[in-house]
Amino acid sequence: MVRLWAITRLLFLLTLANGTPVLAKKMFGNRLSRPLDRGARCLDGQPLFGASKTIRGIILSVLATVTGAYLVGLEGKIGALFGSVAMSGDLFSSFLKRRLRLTPSAERLE
């Protein structure tokens, strides 16, 4: 039962980390939304990450997982770690998608 609670708390943090940028986009639209890559392009001419990966989303994701960690009885640094790792994975995924010239998921959702 203890393992189930531990897994549940970590899945909650992971969901929070990945869902917060999506909720921020719904709530704020493009306000306070700056692309993390500032429009930089790689040698292949494609964006580094794309316009949907924003500074606002990353900051809010980490802050939300820190807060969420406290809410489920974990230390804030665990939340910060989860948020940071989740956002790093998301950025890496976007980087690879841009290299493969795949459509950004933000465009598919609109």
WOZILIN-V94575 format. One record per backbone hydrogen bond with DSSP energy under -1.0 kcal/mol. CO is the residue of the C=O (numbers start at 1). NH is the residue of the N-H. E is the energy in kcal/mol with one decimal. If there is no record, write none. Layout:
co=CO nh=NH e=E
co=CO nh=NH e=E
This chain:
co=1 nh=5 e=-1.9
co=2 nh=6 e=-2.2
co=3 nh=7 e=-2.8
co=4 nh=8 e=-2.6
co=5 nh=9 e=-2.3
co=6 nh=10 e=-2.0
co=7 nh=11 e=-2.5
co=8 nh=12 e=-2.1
co=9 nh=13 e=-2.0
co=10 nh=14 e=-2.3
co=11 nh=15 e=-2.6
co=12 nh=16 e=-2.5
co=13 nh=17 e=-2.8
co=14 nh=18 e=-2.1
co=15 nh=19 e=-2.3
co=16 nh=20 e=-2.0
co=19 nh=23 e=-2.4
co=20 nh=24 e=-2.7
co=21 nh=25 e=-1.9
co=22 nh=26 e=-1.9
co=23 nh=27 e=-2.6
co=24 nh=28 e=-3.1
co=25 nh=29 e=-1.7
co=28 nh=31 e=-2.0
co=30 nh=33 e=-1.7
co=34 nh=55 e=-2.4
co=35 nh=38 e=-1.3
co=37 nh=40 e=-2.4
co=40 nh=48 e=-2.1
co=42 nh=45 e=-2.1
co=46 nh=42 e=-2.8
co=50 nh=53 e=-1.3
co=53 nh=36 e=-3.4
co=54 nh=58 e=-1.9
co=55 nh=59 e=-2.6
co=56 nh=60 e=-2.7
co=57 nh=61 e=-2.0
co=58 nh=62 e=-2.2
co=59 nh=63 e=-2.5
co=60 nh=64 e=-2.7
co=61 nh=65 e=-2.2
co=62 nh=66 e=-2.0
co=63 nh=67 e=-2.3
co=64 nh=68 e=-2.9
co=65 nh=69 e=-2.2
co=66 nh=70 e=-1.8
co=67 nh=71 e=-1.9
co=68 nh=72 e=-1.5
co=69 nh=74 e=-3.4
co=70 nh=73 e=-1.4
co=75 nh=79 e=-1.3
co=76 nh=80 e=-2.7
co=77 nh=81 e=-2.2
co=78 nh=82 e=-2.6
co=79 nh=83 e=-2.9
co=80 nh=84 e=-2.5
co=81 nh=85 e=-2.8
co=82 nh=86 e=-2.7
co=83 nh=87 e=-2.3
co=84 nh=88 e=-2.2
co=85 nh=89 e=-2.4
co=86 nh=90 e=-2.0
co=87 nh=91 e=-2.5
co=88 nh=92 e=-2.4
co=89 nh=93 e=-2.3
co=90 nh=94 e=-2.3
co=91 nh=95 e=-2.6
co=92 nh=96 e=-2.4
co=93 nh=97 e=-2.4
co=94 nh=98 e=-2.4
co=95 nh=99 e=-1.7
co=96 nh=100 e=-1.8
co=97 nh=102 e=-2.7
co=104 nh=108 e=-1.1
co=105 nh=109 e=-1.5
